[in-house]
């Protein structure tokens, strides 16, 4: 298992973004490398499509680098970038909903499930966790992912979500309760007896 990369402090990332805005190419590289993983995880959850995450991550950075000259550092670069990522996902979902969906098989869901890798350590648990998080409402899922999975402070999550900090706190609390209830239901004594 590969160890998680340390999170670069927001002050450092913001200073790189400001230096990149002034034309420092090394700062651009550091800025992208520091936030690429967070952006990829965020867009994968928002879009509910791991396959599209790479494209959405690239789209986010293309938009950000194109408008980096307007970044003034009033918020952290991480919050600024995640708000751009959110807009990229929304735009992508809008474009996708306008296109007809084509499938050359009647049972496309089974085909997609068989294409996923299996037998990896933690695969089943990851699927269960993703199903639980995916079952949350979009607002609660976004707040939960930003704060609990990406580790953003509530103020930055509020900035990225364009809502008050109190709303983010409420959504996270409700998401936690909902997830705890779902886990409790899944592991109730009746369920365990049925499995045994």
C-alpha positions as CSV (number, residue, x, y, z in Angstrom):
1,X,0.0,0.0,0.0
2,X,1.4,3.4,-1.0
3,X,1.6,5.9,1.8
4,X,-0.5,9.0,1.4
5,X,1.3,12.1,0.3
6,X,1.4,14.8,2.9
7,X,-1.0,17.7,2.4
8,X,0.7,20.9,1.5
9,X,-0.4,23.8,3.8
10,X,-2.9,26.2,2.3
11,X,-0.6,29.2,2.8
12,X,2.2,27.5,0.8
13,X,-0.2,26.5,-2.1
14,X,-1.6,30.0,-2.1
15,X,1.8,31.5,-2.3
16,X,2.6,29.2,-5.2
17,X,-0.6,30.3,-7.0
18,X,0.3,33.9,-6.6
19,X,3.9,33.3,-7.8
20,X,2.5,31.3,-10.8
21,X,0.2,34.3,-11.6
22,X,3.3,36.4,-11.8
23,X,4.8,34.0,-14.4
24,X,6.9,31.6,-12.2
25,X,6.7,28.3,-14.1
26,X,8.2,26.3,-11.2
27,X,5.4,27.7,-9.0
28,X,2.8,26.5,-11.6
29,X,4.2,23.0,-11.4
30,X,4.2,23.0,-7.6
31,X,0.7,24.4,-7.5
32,X,-0.6,21.7,-9.8
33,X,1.2,18.8,-8.1
34,X,0.1,19.9,-4.7
35,X,-3.6,20.0,-5.5
36,X,-4.0,17.5,-8.3
37,X,-5.0,14.6,-6.0
38,X,-7.5,16.6,-4.1
39,X,-9.1,17.9,-7.2
40,X,-9.3,14.4,-8.8
41,X,-11.0,13.0,-5.6
42,X,-13.4,15.9,-5.4
43,X,-14.6,15.8,-9.0
44,X,-14.9,12.0,-8.9
45,X,-17.3,12.3,-6.0
46,X,-19.2,15.2,-7.4
47,X,-19.6,13.7,-10.9
48,X,-20.2,10.3,-9.4
49,X,-18.0,9.0,-12.3
50,X,-14.4,7.8,-11.5
51,X,-13.8,7.3,-15.2
52,X,-14.4,11.0,-16.0
53,X,-12.4,12.2,-13.0
54,X,-9.1,12.6,-15.0
55,X,-10.8,14.6,-17.8
56,X,-12.5,16.8,-15.2
57,X,-9.3,17.3,-13.3
58,X,-7.6,18.4,-16.5
59,X,-10.5,20.7,-17.3
60,X,-10.3,22.2,-13.8
61,X,-6.6,23.0,-14.1
62,X,-7.0,24.4,-17.7
63,X,-9.6,26.8,-16.4
64,X,-7.6,27.7,-13.3
65,X,-4.4,28.3,-15.2
66,X,-6.2,30.4,-17.7
67,X,-7.6,32.6,-15.0
68,X,-4.7,32.5,-12.6
69,X,-3.8,36.0,-13.4
70,X,-7.1,37.1,-11.7
71,X,-6.4,35.2,-8.5
72,X,-5.7,37.7,-5.8
73,X,-5.3,35.4,-2.7
74,X,-8.5,36.6,-0.9
75,X,-9.3,32.9,-0.2
76,X,-6.9,30.0,-0.2
77,X,-5.9,28.7,-3.6
78,X,-7.3,25.3,-2.6
79,X,-10.8,26.7,-2.0
80,X,-10.5,28.8,-5.2
81,X,-9.5,25.8,-7.3
82,X,-12.2,23.5,-5.8
83,X,-14.9,26.1,-6.6
84,X,-13.6,26.0,-10.2
85,X,-13.7,22.1,-10.1
86,X,-17.3,22.3,-8.9
87,X,-18.2,24.5,-11.9
88,X,-16.4,22.2,-14.3
89,X,-18.4,19.2,-12.9
90,X,-21.7,21.1,-13.2
91,X,-20.9,22.1,-16.8
92,X,-19.9,18.5,-17.6
93,X,-23.2,17.2,-16.2
94,X,-25.2,19.7,-18.1
95,X,-23.5,18.8,-21.4
96,X,-24.0,15.1,-20.7
97,X,-27.7,15.5,-19.9
98,X,-28.1,17.3,-23.2
99,X,-26.6,14.3,-25.2
100,X,-28.5,11.1,-25.9
101,X,-27.1,8.1,-24.1
102,X,-26.3,5.2,-26.4
103,X,-25.7,1.6,-25.5
104,X,-25.1,-1.4,-27.7
105,X,-26.2,-3.8,-25.0
106,X,-29.4,-4.2,-23.1
107,X,-27.7,-5.0,-19.9
108,X,-25.1,-2.2,-19.8
109,X,-24.9,-2.2,-16.0
110,X,-23.7,-5.8,-15.8
111,X,-21.1,-5.1,-18.5
112,X,-19.8,-2.1,-16.5
113,X,-19.7,-4.2,-13.2
114,X,-17.7,-7.0,-14.9
115,X,-15.2,-4.4,-16.2
116,X,-14.3,-3.3,-12.7
117,X,-11.2,-4.9,-11.1
118,X,-12.1,-7.3,-8.3
119,X,-10.0,-9.2,-5.7
120,X,-8.1,-6.1,-4.6
121,X,-7.6,-5.6,-0.9
122,X,-10.4,-3.5,0.5
123,X,-12.3,-3.6,-2.8
124,X,-15.6,-4.8,-1.2
125,X,-15.3,-2.3,1.7
126,X,-14.6,0.5,-0.8
127,X,-17.6,-0.4,-2.8
128,X,-19.8,-0.4,0.3
129,X,-18.4,2.9,1.5
130,X,-18.9,4.5,-1.9
131,X,-22.4,3.2,-2.1
132,X,-23.1,4.7,1.3
133,X,-21.6,8.1,0.5
134,X,-23.3,8.1,-2.9
135,X,-26.7,7.5,-1.3
136,X,-26.4,10.9,0.5
137,X,-28.1,13.9,-1.0
138,X,-25.8,15.9,-3.3
139,X,-25.4,18.8,-0.9
140,X,-24.6,16.5,2.1
141,X,-22.3,14.4,0.0
142,X,-20.3,17.4,-1.2
143,X,-19.9,18.8,2.3
144,X,-18.9,15.4,3.6
145,X,-16.3,14.8,0.9
146,X,-14.8,18.3,1.2
147,X,-14.4,18.2,4.9
148,X,-14.1,14.5,5.9
149,X,-12.3,13.0,2.9
150,X,-10.3,15.9,1.5
151,X,-9.8,17.5,5.0
152,X,-10.7,21.1,4.1
153,X,-11.6,23.4,7.0
154,X,-15.3,24.2,7.1
155,X,-14.7,27.8,6.0
156,X,-12.9,26.7,2.8
157,X,-15.6,24.0,2.2
158,X,-18.2,26.8,2.5
159,X,-16.3,28.9,0.0
160,X,-16.0,26.1,-2.5
161,X,-19.7,25.2,-2.1
162,X,-20.9,28.9,-2.2
163,X,-22.8,28.6,1.1
164,X,-22.5,29.7,4.7
165,X,-20.2,27.8,7.1
166,X,-23.1,26.9,9.3
167,X,-24.8,25.2,6.4
168,X,-21.7,23.1,5.7
169,X,-21.5,22.1,9.4
170,X,-25.2,21.1,9.4
171,X,-24.8,19.1,6.2
172,X,-21.8,17.3,7.5
173,X,-23.5,16.5,10.8
174,X,-26.6,15.2,9.0
175,X,-24.4,13.2,6.6
176,X,-22.6,11.6,9.5
177,X,-25.9,10.7,11.2
178,X,-27.3,9.3,8.0
179,X,-24.1,7.2,7.4
180,X,-24.2,5.9,11.0
181,X,-27.8,4.9,10.6
182,X,-27.1,3.1,7.3
183,X,-24.2,1.2,8.9
184,X,-26.3,0.3,11.9
185,X,-29.1,-1.0,9.7
186,X,-26.6,-3.1,7.6
187,X,-25.1,-4.7,10.8
188,X,-28.2,-5.2,12.9
189,X,-28.5,-8.6,14.7
190,X,-31.2,-9.7,12.3
191,X,-28.9,-9.0,9.3
192,X,-26.0,-10.9,11.0
193,X,-28.3,-13.9,11.8
194,X,-29.4,-14.0,8.2
195,X,-25.8,-14.0,7.0
196,X,-24.8,-16.7,9.4
